[in-house]
Amino acid sequence: MQLSHRLLSHLRERLGAGIDFAETPAPLSGGFDTTILAFRLSGAPADWERPLILRVMTRADSGPRVLREAAVHAAVVQAGFPAPRVLLHDSDLAPLGLPFLVMERLPGETMWSAAAKAGVPAFVVMPRRLAELHARLHRLGSEALRDSARALGVDPAVMSVQADVERLHRRIAREGLAGLLPAANWLMANLPTPVQAEVICHGDFHPLNVMMDGSRLSGVIDWANVVIGEPAYDVAALRTIALYVDPGVPGWARGAATVARRLMVSRYMSVYRAAVPLQARNLPYYEAIRILSALTFAGEKRAQAGNPWNAPHTVKALVRRLEAISDVRVRV
């Protein structure tokens, strides 16, 4: 049975036999490790008659991830932070064949797409808007997420930095990426003591995960990589993405693009530090986590379409930076 038919059958069991698709599920771009479909229902309760998103995991063992994501969405929405509300989640394989979530679809387009249409002034403003939004997230603290996780039977410890490092280590070993194991071992052996109170860290905070409806913020999406950790963990992830991800520009323009990226990161850091405190002692360690994760994406044998980390010049820069932080030799 097709995924859309299985979804409709499951929703009829949950919401009533009279519902149907007002708009049949259609694929959306994005989601390197999930299948994302947009759809609408008719004849459904009021909360369900709005643009919706179905996120289906690509691995059968992703049930714990679905529960973590559901807990995160519940916590941040309850706290008043702009994010889509999850209406249904299931870690079981029976309904659709894979774990999944159904959530609200935020209106508009990504901050990056909106800026590309608006031109240079929008890119100048972007670092400030990102920093202010990021600081707003980090003011929430972490207790609400811990409570939300426990309510869904999730041990908050699985969202710790240590658990994140352990998952990365297992993934590298599972994929047979022997050249990255020394760095994974280094991360395991050098886990730092936090020097700042732990907060909700998005883990993948960047302009492609911030939705804008015109000039209005719609919300933040893609909460799959959330960690409960000190703010430096999240800041390091953003810095790594901003400085190293392949922007797809031709070789002759990379030098200018690098300068522009550094200026944008510098502006982001200034605004963020003015908004909330940041203890940066552990920043390089957290940067190493994000770099090693990116190199793991580049080294995996699965389909690489849309992977922004696997360009040779990007891999070279990531390896060089990781070796500088850890003093450990790595290869992809």
URZIVEN-V708578 format. One record per residue. N is the residue number from 1. PHI is phi as a letter, one per 30 degrees, with the letter a starting at -180 (* if undefined). PSI is psi in whole degrees, -180 to 180 (none if undefined). Layout:
n=[N:N]
phi=[PHI:PHI]
psi=[PSI:PSI]
This chain:
n=[1:2:3:4:5:6:7:8:9:10:11:12:13:14:15:16:17:18:19:20:21:22:23:24:25:26:27:28:29:30:31:32:33:34:35:36:37:38:39:40:41:42:43:44:45:46:47:48:49:50:51:52:53:54:55:56:57:58:59:60:61:62:63:64:65:66:67:68:69:70:71:72:73:74:75:76:77:78:79:80:81:82:83:84:85:86:87:88:89:90:91:92:93:94:95:96:97:98:99:100:101:102:103:104:105:106:107:108:109:110:111:112:113:114:115:116:117:118:119:120:121:122:123:124:125:126:127:128:129:130:131:132:133:134:135:136:137:138:139:140:141:142:143:144:145:146:147:148:149:150:151:152:153:154:155:156:157:158:159:160:161:162:163:164:165:166:167:168:169:170:171:172:173:174:175:176:177:178:179:180:181:182:183:184:185:186:187:188:189:190:191:192:193:194:195:196:197:198:199:200:201:202:203:204:205:206:207:208:209:210:211:212:213:214:215:216:217:218:219:220:221:222:223:224:225:226:227:228:229:230:231:232:233:234:235:236:237:238:239:240:241:242:243:244:245:246:247:248:249:250:251:252:253:254:255:256:257:258:259:260:261:262:263:264:265:266:267:268:269:270:271:272:273:274:275:276:277:278:279:280:281:282:283:284:285:286:287:288:289:290:291:292:293:294:295:296:297:298:299:300:301:302:303:304:305:306:307:308:309:310:311:312:313:314:315:316:317:318:319:320:321:322:323:324:325:326:327:328:329:330:331:332]
phi=[*:d:e:d:d:d:d:d:d:d:d:d:d:d:c:k:d:d:d:a:d:d:b:d:e:b:d:c:d:j:i:d:b:b:c:c:b:c:a:b:c:b:i:c:e:e:d:c:c:a:e:b:b:c:c:c:d:c:b:d:c:c:e:e:d:d:d:d:d:d:d:d:e:d:d:d:d:d:d:i:d:d:a:d:d:d:c:a:b:a:d:d:d:d:d:c:j:b:d:a:b:c:b:d:c:d:d:j:b:d:e:d:d:d:d:d:d:d:j:e:e:d:d:d:d:e:e:d:d:d:d:d:d:d:d:d:d:d:d:d:i:b:d:d:d:e:d:d:d:d:d:c:i:c:d:e:d:d:c:d:d:e:d:d:d:d:d:d:d:d:d:d:d:d:d:i:c:e:d:c:d:e:d:d:d:d:d:d:d:b:e:d:d:e:c:b:e:d:b:d:c:d:i:b:d:a:d:d:c:c:c:b:c:i:c:c:d:d:l:c:c:i:c:d:c:d:b:c:a:d:e:e:e:d:d:d:d:d:e:d:d:d:d:b:d:d:d:i:d:d:e:d:c:d:d:d:d:d:d:d:d:d:d:d:d:d:d:e:d:d:d:d:d:d:c:b:d:b:c:c:e:c:e:d:d:d:d:d:e:d:d:d:d:d:d:d:e:d:c:d:d:d:e:c:e:i:d:d:c:c:d:e:d:d:e:d:d:d:d:d:d:d:d:d:d:c:h:b:d:b:b:c]
psi=[137:154:-43:-38:-40:-39:-48:-41:-43:-41:-34:-36:-35:-37:-14:149:-16:-3:157:174:123:-34:120:150:130:137:143:154:165:-180:74:-30:24:160:126:125:142:140:169:153:157:153:18:166:158:-41:-23:-12:69:166:131:160:135:122:113:128:156:-7:137:-24:19:11:-47:-35:-41:-43:-41:-46:-43:-40:-41:-49:-44:-41:-48:-37:-44:-33:-4:10:140:110:156:145:132:125:-27:138:151:122:-6:156:-16:-48:-52:-4:-15:154:151:167:146:129:169:147:119:142:157:-151:172:155:-37:-45:-42:-40:-39:-34:-35:-26:-168:-44:-36:-36:-29:-38:-26:-47:-39:-46:-41:-46:-43:-41:-40:-44:-38:-43:-44:-11:-12:-23:-169:-10:-37:-38:-40:-43:-43:-40:-48:-36:-26:11:21:128:119:-22:-24:-9:16:165:-41:-44:-37:-45:-41:-41:-41:-41:-46:-40:-43:-43:-42:-38:-2:32:72:-32:-16:-11:-38:-39:-38:-40:-38:-43:-43:-38:-14:26:122:159:128:143:7:154:142:145:-179:115:121:-42:-18:46:114:172:-21:-10:14:124:137:137:90:-125:-1:138:126:-44:-179:136:177:74:28:-22:24:138:143:107:179:154:-30:-30:-47:-40:-40:-40:-46:-45:-42:-45:-48:-36:-26:-24:142:115:-4:16:153:159:-38:-19:-2:-36:-47:-39:-38:-42:-45:-41:-43:-38:-41:-41:-40:-41:-44:-48:-40:-46:-43:-49:-30:-23:-41:156:149:116:116:10:-39:7:-46:-38:-46:-34:-39:-37:-50:-37:-44:-37:-42:-42:-30:-44:-44:-31:-17:152:-3:172:137:8:129:1:117:4:-7:6:137:-41:-31:-46:-43:-44:-39:-44:-45:-44:-41:-41:-33:-37:-45:-18:32:135:130:160:153:none]
